[in-house]
């Protein structure tokens, strides 16, 4: 992926045909959203970016401030996406673009973004622009604060950093907290699920709420966070008073024994599964099936 000037991107959106625009953005590694798919830059996002640029220009008309942005970057393997990223020598600036959003959701997303960007060992500056209200917000410690474009200008005026490959900045292993290897961090919730994981979790929790029996399978390639999501769902259910049994199809490790001994989780190996009275449980999870 290559950096692009946001003003040039918006001008291209206004003036180029769909096919030409797709080819132009493809040069920078930016994909346009296809019908029926969630990934890629959508017309709604482009309209929001257009509104953002128009307001930006009313305060500062320096086109160079809109240089060197990565648009729609996604961390490999993790699936975490950022609308706009700019890497300066002193800091990294993240700007999220929303057609409309409540402050609670904005705050949650910016905190999640800070978690992923903190591993870059740079100061992190996080903003969200909302098209509906034409407001700009900044994450200030733990609070969401309305700010002016002058505040954003101060973050963008810094010298840009240069590097060959943005993917080299992000190590997926930094974000895949394991409930079995980092059990204390897991129980103290020192992690975030991706938006995709949150969607899956929501669907599974809704299925659990049904009175009829459900059989669900959670699948994915290695290193995508299946175990984290599975145990996060179990933790959520336990916090709501549900009786959960985890059946592990291998020897229990130290993390699982810690969950048993210190946190009261009910986890057993498959070979002793027959000793359990299944009707006592609301949910049974088979790990590594």
Secondary structure, 3 states (H helix, E strand, C coil): CCCECHHHHHHHHHHCCHHHHHHHHHHCCCCECCCCCCCCECHHHHHHHHHHHHHHHHHCCCHHHHCCEEEEEECCCCCCEEEEEEEECCEEEEEEEECCCCHHHHHHHHHHHHHHHHHHCCEEEEEEEECCCCEEEEEECCEEEEECHHHHHHHHCCCECCCCCHHHHCCHHHCCCCCCCCHHHHHCCCCCCCHHHHHHHHHHHHHHHCCCCCCCCCCCCCCCCHHHHHHHHHHHHHHCCCCEEEEECCCCCHHHHHHHHHHCCEEEEHHHHHHCCHHHCCEEEEECC
